Amino acid sequence: MAEKRSCSLLGCLFNPRLYGVIVGVLSLWAMIAAISASVYLLAKYDDIKDVPDSLKAYYRYATLDVILILISLIVVGIYLLGIYKANEHYLTPFIVLLVLDFLGYIASEVLARNSGHGGPDRWKKNLLEIFVFSCIFSIVSHLYRVFGRQRQLQEQRLAGYRSISSSQEHIAM
């Protein structure tokens, strides 16, 4: 059975699991918004000829986008399960997803800049995005270390109990 813990307000605010859950919920919210936009685009327009020019690039990749977001939703679900179970191994796919998403963001920004779509004040938005990715990555990697440390302490405690109970020495009373 899981032990019930009481948490003070300050203790809960400094708990890394809280911030991990916030990251997971915000990721779910963003993915649900993206998948609903792609599904709406696919449902509204039957053929690419009917799509306005400003949405043609999105329409071409809408099906692929839906598939990738469904995979990402599974990864975020595993991430939230890992936070619930306090197991760092469940967080690994989300860390990989973060890195791949950041690399994709950099690649898309470089392609936009090379094709002339980047504005003169685009660097401010890019700097903000890099800051957000860095914060999310640091929260998740800190959570990974905390869960790993907790698991090691539990294993050491269990190993200590086993060595005492399985002792071969007979102590006379």
Salt bridges, closest charged atoms under 4 A:
ASP53 OD1 - LYS56 NZ 3.79
GLU88 OE2 - HIS89 NE2 3.56
GLU88 OE2 - ARG151 NH2 2.68
GLU109 OE2 - ARG122 NH2 2.66
GLU155 OE2 - ARG151 NH1 3.04
